[in-house]
Amino acid sequence: MTFSSLFMKESRAITRAKGALLMVESIPGVKFGEIVDVWLSDGEVKRGQAIDISREATIVQVFGGVSEVDLVGSKVRCKGQTLKLPVSIDILGRVFNGMGDPIDGGSPVVAEDYLDINGEPINPVSRVPPAEFIETGISAIDGLNALVRGQKLPIFSGSGLPHNRIAAQIIRQATVRSKEEKFAIVFAAIGVSYDHAAFFMSSLEQTGARERTVAFINTASDPVIERISTPRLALTAGEYLAWKQGMHVLVILTDMTNYCEALRELSAMRDEIPSRRGYPGYMYTDLATIYERAGRISGKEGSVTIVPILTMPDDDITHPIPDLTGYITEGQIVLSRDLERKGIYPPIDVFLSLSRMMKEGIGPGQTREDHNNVFMQLYAAYAEGCDLREMSTIIGAEALGERDRIYLMNADSFEREFISQGEFEKREVEDTLDIGWRLFSALPEEDLKLISEELIRKYLPKYRNLNATTTSQS
């Protein structure tokens, strides 16, 4: 059999083009998600993916659009494989596009293996619950919403809020506490502007974090279909580093709202019946296939932790994207526009934020013995101060008693000293807890009811200084 006859046997004619989709004559044996070549009449070859198959037709999504496709002269040919990422330890320090091709000017990756970007589900019996602390160097996260290995902890932001700066800061600063354990970061920028892409890349270069980072950059001008593959490529790289190289991997995905918008756009192209606000009814399941790739596996040294970042349209936390994300993940970190207006960075809303796995990663042997008590007492004091702040707007601060004015000032101090910190300021968790104790020193000692007397005597500044003086004299 000649090459040309083999080609014609495997090729199929295109019957219709719409957006990034091609309707092709039914291809026998083609599988869902299989990669195909689209041969144009001028000899150019584009890649595509089979996204719907039936006896009547096969629908192909083309990477790069279909504007050059000639329905008469173009053909589609199966490749017999899904989209795969070439992996080896050399992917560390590299930058790829939304198709997994290097864009940093370096040579192609010498592959140790080729992994399907859809991954393989973790056997529930093999799953180990998320645990063990990951330090981000940000007090509002480490102190109040601790991130642990294997967790899924999203950041809910709004348009114009500094989520990109926070993402870059986490990339620079995040680490595991044990010096013997290997740690890596996989970063995926989904549908970002050129300015934001340049910001992330310059941040990696300037701080030296690039050596331990694998980056996937998909800009707003790239084909929509690449927004669907970008987070999956990033997670495939993370899984390789975790399960094959024994590393603890933190995967940061920004902005998942752009991913969901791409999902809605492609769904509309396929004439699917829309669900809430025009998003496809399977968006929950689709997001779960991404987020549930986080975890720890029994017998494996590594772990995959995911921090997806999404912007809430109109700051609406009930919007389908944050709503569905919240059902799948284990908490959320919410950015506050009110704190941002006050000039506080990072503007993390303490009351709306929550890490459901926090207690699995704090305490003796992981952070410090007083962590949980400090966490609860800070919440209690700040909540009382915020209530008094609202009251003072009605009756005036002068009408408050002495104790109430102390708590009112303490709430302001909490925002300025604990939540607020420099963009390039990395705080060890011990420093974060010590800031909490300094705030407690301004409160009546009898009000520290959520902390044991033993811990108060050990960590409250006036007793700590007294103990240090006694020790030095003896």
Buried (B, 14 or more C-beta within 10 A) or exposed (E): EEEEEEEEEBBBEBEEBEBBBBBBBEBEEBEEBBBBBBBBEEEEEBBBBBBBBEEEBBBBBBBBBBEBBEBEEBBBBBBEEBBBBBBBEBBBBBBBBBBBEBBBEEEEBEBBEEBBBBBEEBEEEEBBEBBBBBBBBBBBBBBBBBBBBBBBBBBBBBEEBBBBBBBBBBBBBBBBBEEEBBBBBBBBBBBBEEEBBEBBBEBBEEBEBBEBBBBBBBBBEBBBBBBBBBBBBBBBBBBBBBBBBEBBBBBBBBBBBBBBBBBBBBBEBBEBEEBEEEBBEBBBEBBBBBBBBBBBBEEBBBBBBBBBBBBBBEBEBEBBBBBBBBEBBBBBBBBBBEBBEBEBBBBBBBEEBBBBBBBBBBBEEBBBBBBBBBBBBBBBBBBBBBBBBEBBEEEEBEEBEEEBBBBBBBBEBBBEBBBBBEEEBBBEBEBBBBBBBEBBEEBEEEBBEBBEEEBBEBBBEEBBEEEEEEEEEE
